[in-house]
């Protein structure tokens, strides 16, 4: 996923090798992570795809099945990994992740502490942000979740950038070995106010903390705890509105301009047929954009705060 080891790096120009992880893109709402194995096959509604046909092709290639169906083979970027990973817990998605990385001021070389790890969606993007010389230390109280996260980071080639620990941060706090060394701290905990005093000890002067909470009551208690040692406390809710852009058929049979309700869906361009009926002559193709009907709403609140510099 990241150019760390020259012998194992994955990039958009590298050719697929036996043992690589690829994201198989079937359609915009259906993708899956597949490990390439010589002699294995992928079978779906488009047919049977031989892994041996994938080896040697560059990422982004279009490959065909025995039925002439096709899929695309994509490099496993953090953005795509977030869409295909196994959900052991509720995860953060791209809109929240991008905002978190910007407001935490994470750049290559940073040390970041995270609790809890969960499914590793955010951790994957944090690792890319701190690469190649930084490191992410992430903690989860659930031993099996932590073990599964380690396996995922091995699979995606991030194990050199991420260390997964098993620890109850709410009850025990972060390990003392990180005291005063962390550039940023991220908390995704049911009771973040219990971990905030420890997080403050871990941060460098002027370091930034972020707490993710789904309920506003959690935000209120967290902010109360932050006021003693932190400043510049802000809370955000990220709402993403996506648009659907597609080709439609405009009906001009009612006049010079298309009337409301006269937009007809068109799955593919319609070929003009000589001698077609009058209705065909009174319609044309155009591209329309409109908000998607299934827009995602509230995911959670992001609270940021900066550690006070004590003179």
C-alpha positions in Angstrom: 0.0 0.0 0.0 2.9 2.3 0.7 6.4 2.7 -0.9 8.3 1.6 2.3 10.3 -1.5 1.2 11.5 -1.2 -2.4 11.1 -5.0 -2.9 7.5 -5.0 -1.6 6.1 -1.6 -2.4 2.8 -1.2 -4.1 2.2 1.8 -6.4 0.1 2.6 -9.4 2.9 1.8 -11.8 3.9 -1.6 -10.3 2.9 -4.8 -11.9 0.8 -7.3 -10.0 2.8 -10.2 -8.5 1.8 -13.5 -7.0 0.9 -12.9 -3.3 -0.1 -9.2 -3.9 -3.3 -7.8 -2.4 -5.6 -6.2 -5.1 -9.0 -4.5 -4.9 -11.3 -6.1 -7.4 -13.7 -3.5 -8.7 -16.9 -5.1 -10.1 -19.1 -1.9 -10.0 -19.2 1.3 -8.0 -21.1 -0.4 -5.1 -19.3 -3.7 -5.2 -15.6 -4.1 -4.5 -13.6 -6.8 -2.6 -10.0 -7.4 -1.5 -8.4 -10.5 -3.0 -4.9 -12.0 -2.5 -3.5 -13.1 -5.8 -2.5 -16.7 -5.8 -1.2 -18.6 -8.8 -3.7 -21.4 -9.6 -6.6 -19.7 -7.8 -9.7 -18.3 -9.4 -12.3 -15.6 -8.6 -15.9 -16.5 -9.5 -18.7 -14.0 -9.6 -21.8 -13.1 -11.7 -19.5 -11.9 -14.5 -17.8 -15.3 -14.8 -14.6 -17.0 -13.7 -11.4 -15.0 -13.5 -8.0 -16.8 -13.3 -5.5 -15.2 -11.0 -2.7 -16.4 -13.4 -4.1 -13.9 -15.9 -3.7 -11.1 -13.5 0.0 -11.7 -12.7 2.2 -9.3 -14.7 -0.5 -6.7 -15.4 -0.2 -3.2 -14.0 -2.7 -2.0 -11.3 -5.7 -0.5 -12.9 -5.9 -3.2 -15.6 -9.2 -4.4 -17.0 -9.3 -8.2 -17.1 -11.9 -10.5 -18.7 -13.6 -13.7 -17.5 -14.4 -16.9 -19.4 -17.8 -15.3 -20.2 -16.2 -12.1 -21.5 -17.3 -10.2 -18.3 -14.8 -7.9 -16.8 -13.5 -6.3 -13.6 -10.8 -3.8 -12.8 -7.8 -4.6 -10.6 -7.0 -1.6 -8.3 -4.1 -0.9 -5.9 -5.2 -1.1 -2.3 -5.1 2.5 -1.2 -6.4 3.5 2.2 -9.5 5.0 0.6 -10.4 1.8 -1.1 -9.4 -0.3 1.9 -11.9 1.6 4.0 -14.6 0.5 1.6 -13.7 -3.2 1.6 -12.4 -4.0 5.0 -14.1 -6.3 7.5 -16.3 -4.4 9.9 -15.4 -5.6 13.4 -16.7 -2.3 14.8 -18.3 0.8 13.4 -15.7 2.6 11.3 -14.8 6.1 10.2 -15.3 6.9 6.5 -13.4 9.1 4.1 -15.1 12.4 4.9 -14.3 12.2 8.7 -10.9 10.6 8.1 -9.6 13.4 5.8 -10.8 16.1 8.2 -9.1 14.3 11.2 -5.8 14.1 9.4 -5.9 17.8 8.5 -6.9 19.1 11.9 -4.5 16.9 13.7 -1.7 18.4 11.5 -0.3 15.0 10.7 2.7 15.0 8.4 5.4 12.5 7.5 7.6 11.8 10.6 4.8 12.4 13.2 4.2 10.0 16.1 0.4 9.4 16.6 -1.3 7.6 19.4 -4.8 6.1 18.8 -7.4 4.4 20.9 -9.3 2.3 20.0 -8.2 0.5 16.9 -11.5 -1.1 16.0 -11.5 -2.2 12.3 -8.4 -0.1 11.5 -10.0 2.2 8.9 -8.6 5.4 10.3 -5.3 3.7 11.3 -4.6 2.8 7.7 -4.9 6.4 6.6 -2.9 7.6 9.6 -0.1 5.3 8.6 0.1 6.7 5.1 0.1 10.3 6.5 3.1 9.7 8.8 5.1 7.6 6.3 7.9 6.9 5.7 9.6 8.0 9.0 6.7 8.4 11.4 4.8 5.8 13.4 1.3 5.1 14.7 0.8 3.4 18.0 -2.8 2.1 18.3 -4.5 0.4 21.2 -7.6 -1.7 21.7 -8.8 -3.3 24.9 -10.2 -6.3 22.9 -7.4 -8.8 22.3 -9.0 -10.6 19.3 -9.8 -7.3 17.6 -6.2 -6.2 18.1 -4.9 -9.5 16.6 -7.2 -9.1 13.6 -6.0 -5.6 13.1 -2.3 -6.8 13.1 -3.2 -9.4 10.4 -4.8 -6.6 8.3 -1.8 -4.4 8.6 0.5 -7.3 7.6 -1.7 -7.9 4.6 -1.7 -4.3 3.5 2.1 -3.9 4.1 1.8 -1.3 6.9 3.2 -3.4 9.8 6.4 -1.3 9.8 4.4 1.9 10.4 1.8 0.6 12.9 2.2 -1.0 16.3 -1.0 -2.5 17.8 -1.2 -2.9 21.6 -3.8 -4.4 23.8 -4.6 -2.0 26.6 -7.6 -0.4 28.3 -6.8 3.2 27.7 -9.9 4.5 29.6 -8.8 2.6 32.8 -5.0 2.5 32.5 -4.2 5.5 30.3 -1.5 5.4 27.6 1.9 3.8 28.4 4.3 6.2 30.2 7.0 5.5 27.6 5.2 7.9 25.2 5.0 10.8 27.7 5.7 14.1 26.0 6.5 12.4 22.6 3.3 12.3 20.7 2.5 14.9 18.0 -1.2 13.9 17.9 -3.7 11.8 19.9 -7.0 10.3 18.5 -9.6 8.9 20.8 -12.6 6.8 19.7 -13.9 5.7 23.1 -17.3 5.5 24.8 -16.0 7.6 27.7 -13.2 9.7 26.3 -13.1 12.0 29.3 -11.5 9.2 31.3 -8.5 9.1 28.8 -8.1 12.8 28.2 -5.8 13.4 31.3 -3.4 10.7 30.1 -3.6 11.9 26.5 -2.5 15.4 27.7 0.6 13.9 29.3 1.5 12.1 26.1 1.4 15.2 23.8 4.2 17.5 23.0 3.6 21.2 23.8 1.1 22.6 21.4 0.1 19.0 20.3 -3.4 18.3 19.1 -6.1 15.9 20.4 -9.2 14.6 18.6 -12.1 12.7 20.1 -14.8 11.0 18.0 -18.2 10.5 19.7 -21.5 9.6 18.2 -23.6 11.3 20.9 -23.6 15.0 21.9 -23.7 14.1 25.6 -20.3 12.5 25.2 -19.0 15.6 23.6 -20.2 17.8 26.4 -18.5 15.7 29.1 -15.3 15.5 27.0 -15.2 19.3 26.6 -15.6 19.7 30.3 -12.5 17.6 30.8 -10.5 19.3 28.1 -10.9 22.8 29.5 -8.3 22.3 32.3 -5.3 21.6 30.1 -6.4 22.3 26.5 -7.3 25.4 24.5 -8.9 26.1 21.1 -11.6 23.5 21.7 -13.8 23.0 18.6 -16.5 20.4 17.7 -17.5 19.6 14.1 -20.1 17.3 12.4 -19.1 16.3 8.9 -22.1 15.8 6.6 -21.3 14.6 3.0 -23.7 15.2 0.1 -22.9 13.3 -3.0 -24.4 13.8 -6.5 -25.4 11.3 -9.2 -24.3 12.3 -12.6 -25.7 10.3 -15.5 -27.0 10.5 -19.1 -30.8 11.0 -19.5 -33.3 11.3 -22.3 -35.0 14.7 -22.6 -38.5 14.8 -24.0 -39.3 17.9 -26.1 -42.7 16.7 -27.3 -44.5 19.3 -25.1 -42.7 22.4 -26.5 -39.3 23.9 -27.2 -38.1 23.3 -23.6 -38.2 20.1 -21.6 -41.0 20.1 -19.1 -40.7 19.0 -15.4 -41.2 15.2 -15.2 -40.1 14.8 -18.8 -36.7 13.4 -18.0 -36.5 9.8 -18.9 -33.7 7.5 -17.5 -31.3 6.3 -20.1 -28.9 3.4 -19.3 -26.9 3.7 -22.5 -26.9 6.1 -25.5 -29.7 5.4 -27.9 -28.8 4.9 -31.5 -30.8 6.9 -34.0 -32.8 4.6 -36.2 -33.6 5.7 -39.7 -37.4 6.1 -40.0 -37.9 6.2 -36.2 -41.1 7.4 -34.8 -41.9 11.0 -34.0 -41.2 10.6 -30.3 -37.6 9.6 -31.1 -37.1 12.7 -33.1 -38.5 14.9 -30.3 -36.0 13.7 -27.7 -32.3 14.0 -27.1 -29.5 12.9 -24.7 -28.1 15.1 -22.0 -26.1 14.8 -18.8 -28.0 15.6 -15.5 -26.6 15.9 -12.0 -28.8 15.5 -8.9 -28.3 14.7 -5.2 -28.3 11.0 -4.5 -31.4 9.8 -2.8 -29.5 7.7 -0.2 -27.2 10.4 1.2 -25.4 9.4 4.4 -26.4 11.5 7.5 -24.8 11.8 10.9 -21.8 9.6 11.8 -20.4 11.3 14.8 -18.9 14.5 16.3 -15.2 15.4 16.0 -13.9 17.4 18.9 -10.4 18.9 18.6 -8.3 20.6 21.2 -4.7 21.9 21.5 -2.5 21.3 24.5 -1.8 24.5 26.4 1.9 25.6 26.5 2.9 26.1 30.1 5.5 28.8 30.6 
